[in-house]
Structure formats: C-alpha cells, structure tokens
C-alpha cells in the first residue's frame, strides 16, 4: 500500500474514489510525511498501545499509527470516506473503523472493549470548527486516557497553554491545565494540508495528570464558576458570578470570599490562576466566613 504522506499519493486515492471535500466536516488532509512522523513520535506510540484516532480522513496518519501500535480505533464521521479507509488500511489487521460522530461515541466502552479498561492514547488532526467541544468532552467525561496528541489551529493551541492576564486565557485554558500538562510539539504551516486552510496549525500534546494540580471539592462546580467568570470578560468577577443564577453566589458573598483570599473586589476572572479559582469555589462550598 502506498504511503499517503505525500501530495501525489493523496491525489491518486482521492481521484480513484472521486472524493469531494465537504466543508461542513472541516476536512484538511495532511500531506507532509515529516509532520506525520513528528506527531506519532510525540504521541510516544508503542506496540503495547491502543490508539483512538479522531477523524482519520483517508487514513494518512492511521497508516503510521498502525505500524507502531498494538491496535487503532479510527472514528470517522463522513460515510463517504469509509470505502477509502477500508482500501487504504486493508493491509492492517489491527485497525477498527467506526463511522460515527466522535461526540456521540461511548469512548469508555471502546477503552473497555479494545484495551481491557487500560488508558488509551488519542491522536487526531482535529477539524477547526469542533476542536474545543471534542477536547472538553474527552476531559470532562473522564475518558481513560494517557495523552491526547492533536493538530489544532494555532490560536486554539495558544489558548490551551495561556496563563492569567493574557487575551488567550479562558475556560479552555483552565480545563486543559486542570486535567493535563500541555506541551507544544511543532508549528505546522498551512501549506502542509490539502486543501490548504486559511490558518497555520500547531501540534500539541496533552499528558493526563494522575491527580489534578489543585484540589477542588466539587469539580463540576469549579468549572461552572470558571465558565461564569469568562462569560462576560469585561465585567468584574463579582458581577459575572452574581449574574449566573445557577451558582447561588450573591455579590456580598463573592466580595467576602475575595477579601478572605486577599484579592481586590474589582478583580476580573481573567486575572485568577487555576489555584485561585479552586480556592474560591471551595470557600463558597464550605460557606467559610
């Protein structure tokens, strides 16, 4: 089987099946073998690993993964790509193809079925339009995983590793940094894709923590506080939280907790660290005076 990590072989397989790119699925296929090697190297795939690939496309990276992993589960939403994947991946008996929306897949069932409940590794070239929902779903649903190595839009990678006080800092930054250690692996220019997107990309690896770096009494409540704090970025933390009726935090209570923490009443959510958000939400839950 021809290696698909170059433009010539990619064009050949697309023409063979008369495939048309579908904008609604955000399809941009990687055509640079060096980048593919970097992604698989960064994911640290070994012969004992079960890998979940999200959005395999025509199987370009799946081929690389199948060469190294014990098994690969490739979840592809576009039914038009399934015959192509069955063709390009036919030499590999360790690949399972699932034609489904990744946001509707029971990934923990896959973990149990394919890897005996042991944590898997996730690798993906994610469509830009749905990157954040996918990442949040994987993290918040506590999927049993060791790491997520993904190609994303550069701006999204910047947000994942951003710190307090920066324009990129937000709920995604805090969620990623609560559950994982993010590391930039490589910058990828638009010219490495077909069709060529309008933006550059970044490969980032998110290594799952065994335990989060901060202690939260109620994880769900912590992230409800975080989301409310960033819903209206220009408002103070107190106003943002008091406007979120589901939290049950009045202005007086929020001000009292900030004072306990030694923080000014006019502080905005974007200035708080993950540790401070956890401390704040814990104080609220404990009803400390």
C-alpha positions as CSV (number, residue, x, y, z in Angstrom):
1,X,0.0,0.0,0.0
2,X,1.3,3.4,-0.9
3,X,2.2,5.8,1.9
4,X,-0.3,8.6,1.9
5,X,2.0,11.2,3.5
6,X,2.7,13.0,0.2
7,X,0.5,15.0,-2.2
8,X,0.9,12.7,-5.2
9,X,-0.5,9.6,-3.4
10,X,-3.2,11.6,-1.7
11,X,-4.4,13.0,-5.1
12,X,-4.3,9.5,-6.6
13,X,-6.6,8.0,-3.9
14,X,-9.0,10.9,-4.0
15,X,-9.3,10.7,-7.8
16,X,-9.8,6.9,-7.6
17,X,-12.9,7.4,-5.4
18,X,-13.9,10.7,-7.0
19,X,-13.9,12.2,-3.4
20,X,-15.1,15.7,-2.9
21,X,-14.1,17.6,0.3
22,X,-17.1,18.6,2.5
23,X,-16.8,22.0,4.1
24,X,-19.2,21.1,6.9
25,X,-16.7,18.5,8.2
26,X,-13.7,20.9,8.1
27,X,-11.7,18.4,6.0
28,X,-8.0,19.3,5.5
29,X,-5.7,16.2,4.9
30,X,-2.1,16.3,6.0
31,X,0.4,15.7,3.1
32,X,3.7,16.1,4.9
33,X,5.4,12.9,6.0
34,X,7.8,14.7,8.3
35,X,5.0,16.2,10.3
36,X,3.2,12.9,10.4
37,X,6.4,11.3,11.9
38,X,6.6,14.1,14.5
39,X,3.0,13.6,15.6
40,X,3.4,9.9,16.0
41,X,6.8,10.3,17.8
42,X,5.3,12.9,20.1
43,X,2.4,10.6,21.0
44,X,5.1,8.0,22.0
45,X,3.2,5.2,20.4
46,X,4.5,1.7,21.3
47,X,3.5,-1.9,20.4
48,X,1.5,-2.1,23.7
49,X,-0.7,0.9,23.0
50,X,-4.3,1.1,21.9
51,X,-4.8,4.4,20.0
52,X,-8.0,6.2,19.3
53,X,-7.7,8.4,16.1
54,X,-10.4,11.0,15.6
55,X,-11.1,12.0,12.0
56,X,-8.7,9.7,10.1
57,X,-9.7,11.1,6.7
58,X,-8.3,8.8,4.1
59,X,-6.1,7.0,6.6
60,X,-2.9,9.0,6.1
61,X,-1.9,9.1,9.8
62,X,-3.7,5.9,10.6
63,X,-1.1,4.0,8.5
64,X,1.7,5.5,10.6
65,X,-0.2,4.6,13.8
66,X,-1.0,1.1,12.7
67,X,2.7,0.4,12.1
68,X,3.6,1.2,15.7
69,X,0.6,0.5,17.9
70,X,-1.0,-2.7,19.2
71,X,-4.4,-1.5,17.9
72,X,-6.0,1.6,16.4
73,X,-9.7,2.6,16.5
74,X,-10.4,5.2,13.9
75,X,-13.6,7.2,14.3
76,X,-14.7,8.9,11.1
77,X,-18.0,10.9,10.7
78,X,-18.0,11.1,6.9
79,X,-19.6,8.0,5.4
80,X,-18.0,8.8,2.0
81,X,-14.6,8.2,3.5
82,X,-15.3,4.7,4.8
83,X,-14.7,2.8,1.5
84,X,-11.5,4.7,1.1
85,X,-10.4,3.8,4.6
86,X,-11.2,0.2,4.0
87,X,-9.0,0.3,1.0
88,X,-6.0,2.3,2.3
89,X,-6.0,0.4,5.6
90,X,-6.6,-3.1,4.1
91,X,-3.0,-4.3,4.8
92,X,-3.5,-3.7,8.6
93,X,-5.4,-6.2,10.7
94,X,-5.0,-4.1,13.9
95,X,-7.3,-1.2,12.8
96,X,-11.0,-0.9,13.5
97,X,-13.0,1.8,11.6
98,X,-16.1,3.3,13.2
99,X,-18.4,5.5,11.1
100,X,-19.8,7.8,13.7
101,X,-19.7,11.3,15.3
102,X,-17.0,11.3,17.9
103,X,-19.2,13.4,20.2
104,X,-21.8,10.6,20.2
105,X,-19.4,7.7,20.7
106,X,-19.1,6.0,24.1
107,X,-15.3,6.2,24.2
108,X,-15.0,4.5,27.6
109,X,-16.8,1.5,26.1
110,X,-14.1,1.4,23.4
111,X,-11.5,1.5,26.1
112,X,-13.1,-1.5,27.8
113,X,-13.6,-3.4,24.7
114,X,-10.4,-2.7,22.9
115,X,-7.9,-2.2,25.7
116,X,-9.3,-4.1,28.7
117,X,-10.1,-0.8,30.5
118,X,-6.5,0.4,30.5
119,X,-5.9,4.0,29.4
120,X,-5.6,4.7,25.7
121,X,-3.7,7.3,23.7
122,X,-5.6,9.7,21.5
123,X,-4.2,11.1,18.3
124,X,-6.0,13.4,15.9
125,X,-5.9,16.1,13.2
126,X,-9.0,17.9,14.5
127,X,-11.4,19.9,12.4
128,X,-11.1,23.5,13.5
129,X,-14.8,24.1,13.9
130,X,-15.2,21.4,16.5
131,X,-11.9,21.3,18.3
132,X,-13.0,22.8,21.7
133,X,-16.2,20.6,22.1
134,X,-14.1,17.5,21.4
135,X,-11.4,18.3,23.9
136,X,-13.8,19.4,26.6
137,X,-15.8,16.2,26.0
138,X,-12.7,14.0,26.4
139,X,-11.7,15.7,29.6
140,X,-15.0,16.3,31.3
141,X,-16.2,12.8,30.6
142,X,-13.1,11.4,32.3
143,X,-12.2,9.2,29.4
144,X,-9.5,6.8,30.4
145,X,-6.5,8.2,28.5
146,X,-2.8,8.7,28.9
147,X,-2.4,11.5,26.5
148,X,-4.0,13.5,23.6
149,X,-1.7,14.4,20.8
150,X,-3.5,16.7,18.3
151,X,-3.2,19.0,15.4
152,X,-5.2,22.1,16.1
153,X,-5.5,25.7,14.8
154,X,-2.6,27.7,16.2
155,X,-4.9,30.1,18.1
156,X,-6.5,27.1,19.9
157,X,-3.1,25.7,21.0
158,X,-2.2,29.2,22.3
159,X,-5.4,29.2,24.4
160,X,-4.7,25.8,25.8
161,X,-1.4,26.8,27.4
162,X,-2.2,30.5,28.1
163,X,-1.8,32.0,31.6
164,X,-3.7,34.5,33.6
165,X,-3.9,38.1,32.3
166,X,-3.4,37.2,28.7
167,X,-6.0,37.6,25.9
168,X,-5.9,33.9,25.1
169,X,-6.6,32.8,28.7
170,X,-10.1,31.4,29.3
171,X,-12.2,28.4,30.3
172,X,-10.5,26.2,27.8
173,X,-7.0,27.1,29.2
174,X,-8.2,26.2,32.7
175,X,-9.8,23.0,31.8
176,X,-6.8,21.7,29.8
177,X,-4.4,22.7,32.6
178,X,-6.6,21.2,35.3
179,X,-6.6,17.8,33.7
180,X,-3.4,17.7,31.6
181,X,0.1,19.1,31.1
182,X,0.1,20.9,27.7
183,X,3.2,20.9,25.5
184,X,3.7,22.4,22.1
185,X,5.4,19.9,19.8
186,X,5.5,21.6,16.4
187,X,4.2,24.5,14.3
188,X,2.7,23.4,11.0
189,X,2.2,25.8,8.1
190,X,-1.0,25.8,6.0
191,X,1.0,24.5,3.0
192,X,1.2,21.1,4.7
193,X,-2.5,20.4,4.1
194,X,-4.9,19.6,1.2
195,X,-7.0,21.7,0.7
196,X,-4.9,24.5,2.1
197,X,-6.6,26.1,5.1
198,X,-6.5,29.9,5.8
199,X,-4.6,29.5,9.1
200,X,-1.5,27.7,10.4
201,X,-1.7,24.8,12.8
202,X,0.1,23.5,15.9
203,X,0.7,20.0,17.2
204,X,0.2,19.9,21.0
205,X,0.4,17.0,23.4
206,X,-1.8,17.0,26.5
207,X,-0.5,14.5,29.1
208,X,-3.1,13.5,31.6
209,X,-2.3,14.1,35.2
210,X,-2.9,11.2,37.6
211,X,-4.2,13.8,40.0
212,X,-5.2,17.4,39.1
213,X,-2.6,20.0,40.3
214,X,-5.2,21.7,42.5
215,X,-7.8,20.3,44.9
216,X,-11.4,21.0,44.1
217,X,-14.2,20.0,46.5
218,X,-16.6,19.8,43.6
219,X,-15.1,19.7,40.1
220,X,-18.3,20.4,38.3
221,X,-19.0,23.5,40.5
222,X,-15.4,24.7,39.9
223,X,-15.9,24.7,36.2
224,X,-19.4,26.3,36.5
225,X,-17.6,29.2,38.4
226,X,-14.9,29.4,35.7
227,X,-17.4,29.5,32.8
228,X,-19.4,32.2,34.5
229,X,-16.3,34.2,35.2
230,X,-15.4,34.3,31.4
231,X,-18.9,34.7,30.0
232,X,-18.7,38.4,30.3
233,X,-14.9,39.1,30.2
234,X,-15.2,42.9,30.8
235,X,-17.2,42.5,34.0
236,X,-15.7,42.0,37.4
237,X,-15.6,38.5,38.8
238,X,-18.2,39.5,41.3
239,X,-20.7,40.8,38.7
240,X,-20.0,37.8,36.4
241,X,-20.8,35.3,39.1
242,X,-23.8,37.1,40.6
243,X,-25.3,37.3,37.1
244,X,-25.1,33.5,36.8
245,X,-28.2,32.4,38.7
246,X,-27.3,28.7,38.7
247,X,-24.3,29.3,41.1
248,X,-26.2,30.9,44.0
249,X,-23.4,33.4,44.6
250,X,-24.6,36.9,45.6
251,X,-22.3,39.9,45.3
252,X,-21.8,40.2,49.1
253,X,-20.7,36.6,49.4
254,X,-18.3,36.8,46.5
255,X,-16.8,40.0,47.8
256,X,-16.3,38.4,51.3
257,X,-14.5,35.4,49.8
258,X,-12.2,37.6,47.7
259,X,-11.4,39.6,50.8
260,X,-10.5,36.4,52.6
261,X,-8.3,35.5,49.7
262,X,-6.5,38.8,49.8
263,X,-7.8,39.8,46.3
264,X,-9.4,43.1,45.3
265,X,-13.2,43.3,44.9
266,X,-12.8,44.7,41.4
267,X,-10.7,41.8,40.1
268,X,-11.7,40.2,36.8
269,X,-11.9,36.4,36.3
270,X,-9.1,36.5,33.7
271,X,-6.7,37.5,36.5
272,X,-7.2,34.5,38.6
273,X,-5.0,31.4,38.5
274,X,-6.4,27.9,38.4
275,X,-5.3,27.5,42.1
276,X,-7.2,30.7,43.0
277,X,-10.4,29.6,41.1
278,X,-10.2,26.3,43.1
279,X,-9.7,28.1,46.4
280,X,-12.6,30.5,45.6
281,X,-15.1,27.7,44.7
282,X,-14.0,25.7,47.7
283,X,-14.6,28.7,50.0
284,X,-18.1,29.2,48.5
285,X,-19.0,25.5,49.0
286,X,-17.7,25.4,52.6
287,X,-19.5,28.7,53.4
288,X,-16.5,29.9,55.3
289,X,-16.8,33.2,57.0
